[in-house]
Amino acid sequence: MRRPPPWWPEGEPFPYRRWGRRYGYGPPPFIRWIGCFFLTVLGVALLTGAMAGALFGRGIGFHPFFVFPIFLVIALIALGVFGGVRRMAQPMSSLIDAARRIEAGDYSATVPEWGSPDIRSVARAFNSMSARLKTIDDQRRSFLADVTHELRTPLSVIRGQAEAISDGVYPADSAHLAPILDATQALDRLVEDLRTLVLTDAGNLVLHKEPTDMGALVRDTVDSFRSQAESVGISLSAEVAGNIPTVEVDPARIRQVIGNLLSNAIRHTPSGGSVEVGVGAAGDDVAVTVADTGEGIAPDLLPHVFERFAKGRDSTGSGLGLAIAHDIAAAHGGRLTIESTPDKGTTARLEI
């Protein structure tokens, strides 16, 4: 073979550069073939000579010289079986040790990819499983840490304000109860976001689809954010093209996606900027774009915007909005993409 086979491990020299059990085969194949050929010829010659001596030299009967070729054949068979078992036992021993380490919680355990093609295939599958388990474990730890951090902030506000009112430091008026209500609403949003993420991960997100006019849905959503945008000096507009096909979607969930995009755009656009929403046909699909003239997304953060709790340094959100929007779009068979240039703005495109 001039090229390595598909199961050949990356970084290993090809063809064989040296002997040894590193590759699980011992000597190169042509040397093993030559050795087997000469051993076979020798065994046949000895067996033929013994039979000739027994038949023509002393008559029909057992000749003691039969013992040597029979012993040689048995030894060759035993050697072959032992070599095969040894080549299989060594990788399997490594696999068993690594499995025990994973059972104990060490997800970094891997096995060397050497041996026969089947053993290599098993080793690659095991290493892939180990890497996936390690990634899931790291994500679980990070997720719990982020959830704890996000819960701590509103709970601290609620506790601080409640203790101050209880101790008589603050009066129990609307001005001092407002932070408690705001923190409670933040907790409610966070819990609902986490519930949505759990449902999408488990594949249990229920979609109540119905024929929907995306233009009307987008206009209603934009109108609900207009007062918020005007309060911070941001121009918010919507442009809906004609002849937009009706799509089968869950209106509440799609409204949630567009709402998340608008909320992010308004939050990260300075006063005097603008947020433009467009709806148009893209073949058989409907495309909704939300473009702002805000600060943009940092290049190192842009590839991770759909990950949970991914947010910039100055962001005040939970970092779950885009992750939820992406999952809802995927549940509808659509896709959500983000393009951004620092200090020039961000454009989100939803295709359903």
KOLBA-629726 format. One record per residue (C-alpha): residue number from 1; residue in three letters; y, x, z. Coordinates in steps of 0.2 Angstrom, whole numbers, plus 5000, padded with zeros to 4 digits. Example, Ala and Ser with C-alpha at 12.3 -4.5 7.8 and 13.67 -1.06 7.14 Angstrom:
BEGIN
num: 1 residuo: ALA py: 4978 px: 5062 pz: 5039
num: 2 residuo: SER py: 4995 px: 5068 pz: 5036
END
This chain:
BEGIN
num: 1 residuo: MET py: 5000 px: 5000 pz: 5000
num: 2 residuo: ARG py: 5017 px: 5006 pz: 4995
num: 3 residuo: ARG py: 5026 px: 4994 pz: 5006
num: 4 residuo: PRO py: 5022 px: 4989 pz: 5024
num: 5 residuo: PRO py: 5014 px: 4972 pz: 5027
num: 6 residuo: PRO py: 5023 px: 4958 pz: 5034
num: 7 residuo: TRP py: 5016 px: 4961 pz: 5051
num: 8 residuo: TRP py: 5021 px: 4979 pz: 5052
num: 9 residuo: PRO py: 5033 px: 4982 pz: 5067
num: 10 residuo: GLU py: 5051 px: 4987 pz: 5063
num: 11 residuo: GLY py: 5055 px: 5005 pz: 5066
num: 12 residuo: GLU py: 5037 px: 5011 pz: 5064
num: 13 residuo: PRO py: 5033 px: 5024 pz: 5051
num: 14 residuo: PHE py: 5023 px: 5019 pz: 5036
num: 15 residuo: PRO py: 5011 px: 5024 pz: 5030
num: 16 residuo: TYR py: 5002 px: 5033 pz: 5044
num: 17 residuo: ARG py: 5010 px: 5049 pz: 5050
num: 18 residuo: ARG py: 4998 px: 5053 pz: 5063
num: 19 residuo: TRP py: 4982 px: 5048 pz: 5071
num: 20 residuo: GLY py: 4980 px: 5040 pz: 5088
num: 21 residuo: ARG py: 4979 px: 5024 pz: 5097
num: 22 residuo: ARG py: 4997 px: 5020 pz: 5095
num: 23 residuo: TYR py: 4993 px: 5010 pz: 5079
num: 24 residuo: GLY py: 4977 px: 5004 pz: 5086
num: 25 residuo: TYR py: 4967 px: 5010 pz: 5071
num: 26 residuo: GLY py: 4963 px: 5028 pz: 5075
num: 27 residuo: PRO py: 4961 px: 5039 pz: 5059
num: 28 residuo: PRO py: 4967 px: 5033 pz: 5042
num: 29 residuo: PRO py: 4956 px: 5021 pz: 5033
num: 30 residuo: PHE py: 4950 px: 5034 pz: 5019
num: 31 residuo: ILE py: 4943 px: 5046 pz: 5032
num: 32 residuo: ARG py: 4934 px: 5032 pz: 5041
num: 33 residuo: TRP py: 4927 px: 5026 pz: 5025
num: 34 residuo: ILE py: 4921 px: 5044 pz: 5021
num: 35 residuo: GLY py: 4913 px: 5046 pz: 5038
num: 36 residuo: CYS py: 4904 px: 5029 pz: 5037
num: 37 residuo: PHE py: 4898 px: 5034 pz: 5020
num: 38 residuo: PHE py: 4890 px: 5050 pz: 5025
num: 39 residuo: LEU py: 4883 px: 5043 pz: 5041
num: 40 residuo: THR py: 4875 px: 5029 pz: 5031
num: 41 residuo: VAL py: 4868 px: 5041 pz: 5018
num: 42 residuo: LEU py: 4861 px: 5052 pz: 5032
num: 43 residuo: GLY py: 4853 px: 5037 pz: 5041
num: 44 residuo: VAL py: 4845 px: 5031 pz: 5025
num: 45 residuo: ALA py: 4838 px: 5049 pz: 5021
num: 46 residuo: LEU py: 4831 px: 5051 pz: 5038
num: 47 residuo: LEU py: 4823 px: 5034 pz: 5038
num: 48 residuo: THR py: 4816 px: 5036 pz: 5020
num: 49 residuo: GLY py: 4809 px: 5053 pz: 5025
num: 50 residuo: ALA py: 4801 px: 5046 pz: 5041
num: 51 residuo: MET py: 4793 px: 5032 pz: 5031
num: 52 residuo: ALA py: 4786 px: 5044 pz: 5018
num: 53 residuo: GLY py: 4779 px: 5055 pz: 5031
num: 54 residuo: ALA py: 4771 px: 5041 pz: 5040
num: 55 residuo: LEU py: 4764 px: 5032 pz: 5025
num: 56 residuo: PHE py: 4758 px: 5047 pz: 5014
num: 57 residuo: GLY py: 4756 px: 5061 pz: 5027
num: 58 residuo: ARG py: 4746 px: 5053 pz: 5041
num: 59 residuo: GLY py: 4742 px: 5036 pz: 5034
num: 60 residuo: ILE py: 4749 px: 5019 pz: 5039
num: 61 residuo: GLY py: 4754 px: 5019 pz: 5057
num: 62 residuo: PHE py: 4769 px: 5023 pz: 5069
num: 63 residuo: HIS py: 4776 px: 5040 pz: 5067
num: 64 residuo: PRO py: 4786 px: 5048 pz: 5081
num: 65 residuo: PHE py: 4800 px: 5053 pz: 5069
num: 66 residuo: PHE py: 4805 px: 5035 pz: 5067
num: 67 residuo: VAL py: 4813 px: 5036 pz: 5084
num: 68 residuo: PHE py: 4827 px: 5047 pz: 5078
num: 69 residuo: PRO py: 4834 px: 5036 pz: 5063
num: 70 residuo: ILE py: 4832 px: 5020 pz: 5074
num: 71 residuo: PHE py: 4841 px: 5028 pz: 5088
num: 72 residuo: LEU py: 4855 px: 5034 pz: 5076
num: 73 residuo: VAL py: 4857 px: 5016 pz: 5069
num: 74 residuo: ILE py: 4858 px: 5008 pz: 5086
num: 75 residuo: ALA py: 4870 px: 5022 pz: 5091
num: 76 residuo: LEU py: 4881 px: 5018 pz: 5076
num: 77 residuo: ILE py: 4881 px: 4999 pz: 5079
num: 78 residuo: ALA py: 4885 px: 5002 pz: 5098
num: 79 residuo: LEU py: 4899 px: 5014 pz: 5093
num: 80 residuo: GLY py: 4907 px: 5001 pz: 5081
num: 81 residuo: VAL py: 4905 px: 4987 pz: 5093
num: 82 residuo: PHE py: 4913 px: 4998 pz: 5107
num: 83 residuo: GLY py: 4927 px: 5003 pz: 5096
num: 84 residuo: GLY py: 4931 px: 4985 pz: 5091
num: 85 residuo: VAL py: 4930 px: 4979 pz: 5109
num: 86 residuo: ARG py: 4941 px: 4993 pz: 5115
num: 87 residuo: ARG py: 4954 px: 4990 pz: 5101
num: 88 residuo: MET py: 4955 px: 4972 pz: 5106
num: 89 residuo: ALA py: 4954 px: 4975 pz: 5125
num: 90 residuo: GLN py: 4969 px: 4986 pz: 5126
num: 91 residuo: PRO py: 4981 px: 4974 pz: 5118
num: 92 residuo: MET py: 4974 px: 4960 pz: 5128
num: 93 residuo: SER py: 4976 px: 4969 pz: 5144
num: 94 residuo: SER py: 4994 px: 4972 pz: 5140
num: 95 residuo: LEU py: 4996 px: 4954 pz: 5136
num: 96 residuo: ILE py: 4988 px: 4948 pz: 5152
num: 97 residuo: ASP py: 4999 px: 4960 pz: 5163
num: 98 residuo: ALA py: 5015 px: 4953 pz: 5154
num: 99 residuo: ALA py: 5009 px: 4935 pz: 5156
num: 100 residuo: ARG py: 5007 px: 4938 pz: 5175
num: 101 residuo: ARG py: 5025 px: 4946 pz: 5176
num: 102 residuo: ILE py: 5032 px: 4930 pz: 5167
num: 103 residuo: GLU py: 5022 px: 4919 pz: 5179
num: 104 residuo: ALA py: 5031 px: 4929 pz: 5193
num: 105 residuo: GLY py: 5048 px: 4925 pz: 5185
num: 106 residuo: ASP py: 5051 px: 4941 pz: 5176
num: 107 residuo: TYR py: 5056 px: 4934 pz: 5159
num: 108 residuo: SER py: 5060 px: 4952 pz: 5152
num: 109 residuo: ALA py: 5041 px: 4956 pz: 5150
num: 110 residuo: THR py: 5036 px: 4961 pz: 5133
num: 111 residuo: VAL py: 5020 px: 4968 pz: 5125
num: 112 residuo: PRO py: 5019 px: 4982 pz: 5112
num: 113 residuo: GLU py: 5015 px: 4976 pz: 5094
num: 114 residuo: TRP py: 5000 px: 4986 pz: 5089
num: 115 residuo: GLY py: 4982 px: 4983 pz: 5085
num: 116 residuo: SER py: 4974 px: 4972 pz: 5072
num: 117 residuo: PRO py: 4985 px: 4960 pz: 5062
num: 118 residuo: ASP py: 4979 px: 4945 pz: 5072
num: 119 residuo: ILE py: 4983 px: 4955 pz: 5088
num: 120 residuo: ARG py: 5000 px: 4960 pz: 5082
num: 121 residuo: SER py: 5004 px: 4941 pz: 5077
num: 122 residuo: VAL py: 4999 px: 4936 pz: 5095
num: 123 residuo: ALA py: 5010 px: 4950 pz: 5102
num: 124 residuo: ARG py: 5025 px: 4945 pz: 5091
num: 125 residuo: ALA py: 5023 px: 4926 pz: 5097
num: 126 residuo: PHE py: 5022 px: 4932 pz: 5115
num: 127 residuo: ASN py: 5038 px: 4942 pz: 5114
num: 128 residuo: SER py: 5047 px: 4928 pz: 5105
num: 129 residuo: MET py: 5042 px: 4916 pz: 5119
num: 130 residuo: SER py: 5047 px: 4929 pz: 5132
num: 131 residuo: ALA py: 5064 px: 4931 pz: 5124
num: 132 residuo: ARG py: 5067 px: 4912 pz: 5123
num: 133 residuo: LEU py: 5062 px: 4910 pz: 5141
num: 134 residuo: LYS py: 5074 px: 4923 pz: 5146
num: 135 residuo: THR py: 5088 px: 4915 pz: 5136
num: 136 residuo: ILE py: 5085 px: 4898 pz: 5143
num: 137 residuo: ASP py: 5084 px: 4905 pz: 5161
num: 138 residuo: ASP py: 5101 px: 4914 pz: 5158
num: 139 residuo: GLN py: 5109 px: 4899 pz: 5151
num: 140 residuo: ARG py: 5102 px: 4889 pz: 5166
num: 141 residuo: ARG py: 5110 px: 4901 pz: 5178
num: 142 residuo: SER py: 5126 px: 4901 pz: 5169
num: 143 residuo: PHE py: 5127 px: 4882 pz: 5167
num: 144 residuo: LEU py: 5124 px: 4880 pz: 5186
num: 145 residuo: ALA py: 5138 px: 4893 pz: 5190
num: 146 residuo: ASP py: 5150 px: 4884 pz: 5178
num: 147 residuo: VAL py: 5146 px: 4867 pz: 5185
num: 148 residuo: THR py: 5149 px: 4873 pz: 5203
num: 149 residuo: HIS py: 5165 px: 4880 pz: 5198
num: 150 residuo: GLU py: 5171 px: 4865 pz: 5189
num: 151 residuo: LEU py: 5166 px: 4854 pz: 5203
num: 152 residuo: ARG py: 5175 px: 4865 pz: 5216
num: 153 residuo: THR py: 5192 px: 4863 pz: 5210
num: 154 residuo: PRO py: 5194 px: 4844 pz: 5210
num: 155 residuo: LEU py: 5184 px: 4843 pz: 5227
num: 156 residuo: SER py: 5196 px: 4855 pz: 5234
num: 157 residuo: VAL py: 5211 px: 4845 pz: 5229
num: 158 residuo: ILE py: 5204 px: 4829 pz: 5236
num: 159 residuo: ARG py: 5199 px: 4837 pz: 5252
num: 160 residuo: GLY py: 5216 px: 4846 pz: 5255
num: 161 residuo: GLN py: 5226 px: 4830 pz: 5251
num: 162 residuo: ALA py: 5215 px: 4819 pz: 5262
num: 163 residuo: GLU py: 5216 px: 4831 pz: 5277
num: 164 residuo: ALA py: 5235 px: 4833 pz: 5275
num: 165 residuo: ILE py: 5237 px: 4814 pz: 5275
num: 166 residuo: SER py: 5224 px: 4812 pz: 5289
num: 167 residuo: ASP py: 5234 px: 4825 pz: 5300
num: 168 residuo: GLY py: 5250 px: 4817 pz: 5297
num: 169 residuo: VAL py: 5257 px: 4831 pz: 5286
num: 170 residuo: TYR py: 5259 px: 4820 pz: 5271
num: 171 residuo: PRO py: 5263 px: 4801 pz: 5271
num: 172 residuo: ALA py: 5250 px: 4790 pz: 5263
num: 173 residuo: ASP py: 5261 px: 4785 pz: 5249
num: 174 residuo: SER py: 5258 px: 4784 pz: 5230
num: 175 residuo: ALA py: 5266 px: 4802 pz: 5227
num: 176 residuo: HIS py: 5253 px: 4810 pz: 5239
num: 177 residuo: LEU py: 5238 px: 4799 pz: 5234
num: 178 residuo: ALA py: 5241 px: 4803 pz: 5215
num: 179 residuo: PRO py: 5233 px: 4820 pz: 5216
num: 180 residuo: ILE py: 5218 px: 4812 pz: 5224
num: 181 residuo: LEU py: 5216 px: 4799 pz: 5210
num: 182 residuo: ASP py: 5219 px: 4813 pz: 5197
num: 183 residuo: ALA py: 5205 px: 4824 pz: 5204
num: 184 residuo: THR py: 5194 px: 4809 pz: 5206
num: 185 residuo: GLN py: 5196 px: 4805 pz: 5187
num: 186 residuo: ALA py: 5193 px: 4823 pz: 5183
num: 187 residuo: LEU py: 5176 px: 4822 pz: 5192
num: 188 residuo: ASP py: 5172 px: 4806 pz: 5184
num: 189 residuo: ARG py: 5175 px: 4814 pz: 5166
num: 190 residuo: LEU py: 5165 px: 4829 pz: 5171
num: 191 residuo: VAL py: 5150 px: 4819 pz: 5177
num: 192 residuo: GLU py: 5151 px: 4808 pz: 5161
num: 193 residuo: ASP py: 5152 px: 4824 pz: 5150
num: 194 residuo: LEU py: 5137 px: 4831 pz: 5159
num: 195 residuo: ARG py: 5127 px: 4815 pz: 5157
num: 196 residuo: THR py: 5131 px: 4815 pz: 5139
num: 197 residuo: LEU py: 5125 px: 4833 pz: 5137
num: 198 residuo: VAL py: 5109 px: 4829 pz: 5147
num: 199 residuo: LEU py: 5105 px: 4815 pz: 5135
num: 200 residuo: THR py: 5108 px: 4825 pz: 5119
num: 201 residuo: ASP py: 5097 px: 4839 pz: 5126
num: 202 residuo: ALA py: 5083 px: 4827 pz: 5130
num: 203 residuo: GLY py: 5085 px: 4818 pz: 5113
num: 204 residuo: ASN py: 5088 px: 4802 pz: 5123
num: 205 residuo: LEU py: 5106 px: 4799 pz: 5117
num: 206 residuo: VAL py: 5106 px: 4780 pz: 5112
num: 207 residuo: LEU py: 5117 px: 4777 pz: 5097
num: 208 residuo: HIS py: 5122 px: 4759 pz: 5093
num: 209 residuo: LYS py: 5126 px: 4761 pz: 5075
num: 210 residuo: GLU py: 5135 px: 4748 pz: 5064
num: 211 residuo: PRO py: 5145 px: 4748 pz: 5048
num: 212 residuo: THR py: 5161 px: 4756 pz: 5052
num: 213 residuo: ASP py: 5178 px: 4758 pz: 5043
num: 214 residuo: MET py: 5182 px: 4776 pz: 5048
num: 215 residuo: GLY py: 5200 px: 4774 pz: 5043
num: 216 residuo: ALA py: 5203 px: 4760 pz: 5055
num: 217 residuo: LEU py: 5194 px: 4769 pz: 5069
num: 218 residuo: VAL py: 5204 px: 4784 pz: 5066
num: 219 residuo: ARG py: 5221 px: 4775 pz: 5066
num: 220 residuo: ASP py: 5216 px: 4766 pz: 5082
num: 221 residuo: THR py: 5211 px: 4783 pz: 5091
num: 222 residuo: VAL py: 5227 px: 4791 pz: 5085
num: 223 residuo: ASP py: 5238 px: 4777 pz: 5091
num: 224 residuo: SER py: 5230 px: 4778 pz: 5108
num: 225 residuo: PHE py: 5236 px: 4797 pz: 5109
num: 226 residuo: ARG py: 5253 px: 4794 pz: 5102
num: 227 residuo: SER py: 5262 px: 4792 pz: 5118
num: 228 residuo: GLN py: 5254 px: 4807 pz: 5125
num: 229 residuo: ALA py: 5259 px: 4818 pz: 5111
num: 230 residuo: GLU py: 5277 px: 4811 pz: 5111
num: 231 residuo: SER py: 5279 px: 4815 pz: 5129
num: 232 residuo: VAL py: 5276 px: 4833 pz: 5126
num: 233 residuo: GLY py: 5287 px: 4834 pz: 5110
num: 234 residuo: ILE py: 5272 px: 4834 pz: 5097
num: 235 residuo: SER py: 5272 px: 4825 pz: 5081
num: 236 residuo: LEU py: 5256 px: 4815 pz: 5078
num: 237 residuo: SER py: 5252 px: 4808 pz: 5061
num: 238 residuo: ALA py: 5237 px: 4800 pz: 5052
num: 239 residuo: GLU py: 5234 px: 4799 pz: 5034
num: 240 residuo: VAL py: 5220 px: 4789 pz: 5027
num: 241 residuo: ALA py: 5214 px: 4790 pz: 5009
num: 242 residuo: GLY py: 5209 px: 4775 pz: 4999
num: 243 residuo: ASN py: 5191 px: 4770 pz: 4994
num: 244 residuo: ILE py: 5183 px: 4777 pz: 5009
num: 245 residuo: PRO py: 5165 px: 4772 pz: 5010
num: 246 residuo: THR py: 5159 px: 4762 pz: 5025
num: 247 residuo: VAL py: 5147 px: 4772 pz: 5036
num: 248 residuo: GLU py: 5134 px: 4768 pz: 5049
num: 249 residuo: VAL py: 5139 px: 4776 pz: 5065
num: 250 residuo: ASP py: 5141 px: 4772 pz: 5084
num: 251 residuo: PRO py: 5160 px: 4768 pz: 5085
num: 252 residuo: ALA py: 5162 px: 4772 pz: 5103
num: 253 residuo: ARG py: 5153 px: 4789 pz: 5101
num: 254 residuo: ILE py: 5163 px: 4794 pz: 5086
num: 255 residuo: ARG py: 5179 px: 4788 pz: 5094
num: 256 residuo: GLN py: 5174 px: 4800 pz: 5108
num: 257 residuo: VAL py: 5172 px: 4815 pz: 5096
num: 258 residuo: ILE py: 5189 px: 4811 pz: 5088
num: 259 residuo: GLY py: 5197 px: 4809 pz: 5105
num: 260 residuo: ASN py: 5190 px: 4826 pz: 5111
num: 261 residuo: LEU py: 5198 px: 4834 pz: 5095
num: 262 residuo: LEU py: 5215 px: 4826 pz: 5097
num: 263 residuo: SER py: 5215 px: 4830 pz: 5116
num: 264 residuo: ASN py: 5212 px: 4849 pz: 5112
num: 265 residuo: ALA py: 5225 px: 4849 pz: 5098
num: 266 residuo: ILE py: 5238 px: 4842 pz: 5109
num: 267 residuo: ARG py: 5234 px: 4853 pz: 5124
num: 268 residuo: HIS py: 5235 px: 4869 pz: 5114
num: 269 residuo: THR py: 5250 px: 4864 pz: 5103
num: 270 residuo: PRO py: 5268 px: 4869 pz: 5110
num: 271 residuo: SER py: 5282 px: 4857 pz: 5110
num: 272 residuo: GLY py: 5290 px: 4855 pz: 5093
num: 273 residuo: GLY py: 5273 px: 4857 pz: 5084
num: 274 residuo: SER py: 5263 px: 4844 pz: 5075
num: 275 residuo: VAL py: 5245 px: 4837 pz: 5074
num: 276 residuo: GLU py: 5240 px: 4829 pz: 5058
num: 277 residuo: VAL py: 5224 px: 4819 pz: 5056
num: 278 residuo: GLY py: 5217 px: 4815 pz: 5039
num: 279 residuo: VAL py: 5202 px: 4804 pz: 5033
num: 280 residuo: GLY py: 5195 px: 4806 pz: 5016
num: 281 residuo: ALA py: 5179 px: 4804 pz: 5006
num: 282 residuo: ALA py: 5168 px: 4820 pz: 5003
num: 283 residuo: GLY py: 5155 px: 4814 pz: 4991
num: 284 residuo: ASP py: 5144 px: 4801 pz: 5000
num: 285 residuo: ASP py: 5151 px: 4807 pz: 5016
num: 286 residuo: VAL py: 5167 px: 4803 pz: 5026
num: 287 residuo: ALA py: 5177 px: 4818 pz: 5032
num: 288 residuo: VAL py: 5190 px: 4818 pz: 5046
num: 289 residuo: THR py: 5201 px: 4833 pz: 5049
num: 290 residuo: VAL py: 5212 px: 4836 pz: 5064
num: 291 residuo: ALA py: 5224 px: 4850 pz: 5060
num: 292 residuo: ASP py: 5237 px: 4857 pz: 5073
num: 293 residuo: THR py: 5251 px: 4870 pz: 5073
num: 294 residuo: GLY py: 5246 px: 4877 pz: 5090
num: 295 residuo: GLU py: 5241 px: 4894 pz: 5097
num: 296 residuo: GLY py: 5224 px: 4895 pz: 5088
num: 297 residuo: ILE py: 5208 px: 4901 pz: 5095
num: 298 residuo: ALA py: 5205 px: 4919 pz: 5099
num: 299 residuo: PRO py: 5193 px: 4928 pz: 5086
num: 300 residuo: ASP py: 5180 px: 4933 pz: 5100
num: 301 residuo: LEU py: 5180 px: 4915 pz: 5106
num: 302 residuo: LEU py: 5179 px: 4906 pz: 5089
num: 303 residuo: PRO py: 5160 px: 4909 pz: 5087
num: 304 residuo: HIS py: 5156 px: 4901 pz: 5104
num: 305 residuo: VAL py: 5167 px: 4886 pz: 5104
num: 306 residuo: PHE py: 5153 px: 4874 pz: 5103
num: 307 residuo: GLU py: 5144 px: 4882 pz: 5118
num: 308 residuo: ARG py: 5145 px: 4874 pz: 5135
num: 309 residuo: PHE py: 5160 px: 4879 pz: 5146
num: 310 residuo: ALA py: 5167 px: 4890 pz: 5133
num: 311 residuo: LYS py: 5186 px: 4891 pz: 5134
num: 312 residuo: GLY py: 5200 px: 4902 pz: 5133
num: 313 residuo: ARG py: 5209 px: 4911 pz: 5148
num: 314 residuo: ASP py: 5223 px: 4899 pz: 5149
num: 315 residuo: SER py: 5213 px: 4883 pz: 5145
num: 316 residuo: THR py: 5214 px: 4869 pz: 5158
num: 317 residuo: GLY py: 5199 px: 4859 pz: 5151
num: 318 residuo: SER py: 5181 px: 4859 pz: 5157
num: 319 residuo: GLY py: 5175 px: 4868 pz: 5141
num: 320 residuo: LEU py: 5163 px: 4854 pz: 5137
num: 321 residuo: GLY py: 5173 px: 4843 pz: 5125
num: 322 residuo: LEU py: 5168 px: 4853 pz: 5109
num: 323 residuo: ALA py: 5150 px: 4855 pz: 5114
num: 324 residuo: ILE py: 5149 px: 4836 pz: 5116
num: 325 residuo: ALA py: 5158 px: 4832 pz: 5100
num: 326 residuo: HIS py: 5146 px: 4844 pz: 5091
num: 327 residuo: ASP py: 5130 px: 4836 pz: 5098
num: 328 residuo: ILE py: 5136 px: 4819 pz: 5094
num: 329 residuo: ALA py: 5140 px: 4824 pz: 5076
num: 330 residuo: ALA py: 5123 px: 4831 pz: 5075
num: 331 residuo: ALA py: 5115 px: 4816 pz: 5082
num: 332 residuo: HIS py: 5123 px: 4806 pz: 5068
num: 333 residuo: GLY py: 5116 px: 4818 pz: 5055
num: 334 residuo: GLY py: 5134 px: 4825 pz: 5052
num: 335 residuo: ARG py: 5142 px: 4841 pz: 5056
num: 336 residuo: LEU py: 5157 px: 4848 pz: 5065
num: 337 residuo: THR py: 5166 px: 4864 pz: 5060
num: 338 residuo: ILE py: 5181 px: 4873 pz: 5067
num: 339 residuo: GLU py: 5193 px: 4885 pz: 5058
num: 340 residuo: SER py: 5207 px: 4894 pz: 5067
num: 341 residuo: THR py: 5220 px: 4907 pz: 5065
num: 342 residuo: PRO py: 5228 px: 4914 pz: 5080
num: 343 residuo: ASP py: 5246 px: 4909 pz: 5082
num: 344 residuo: LYS py: 5245 px: 4898 pz: 5066
num: 345 residuo: GLY py: 5234 px: 4883 pz: 5071
num: 346 residuo: THR py: 5217 px: 4876 pz: 5071
num: 347 residuo: THR py: 5208 px: 4864 pz: 5059
num: 348 residuo: ALA py: 5193 px: 4854 pz: 5065
num: 349 residuo: ARG py: 5183 px: 4845 pz: 5051
num: 350 residuo: LEU py: 5170 px: 4831 pz: 5055
num: 351 residuo: GLU py: 5159 px: 4825 pz: 5041
num: 352 residuo: ILE py: 5148 px: 4810 pz: 5043
END
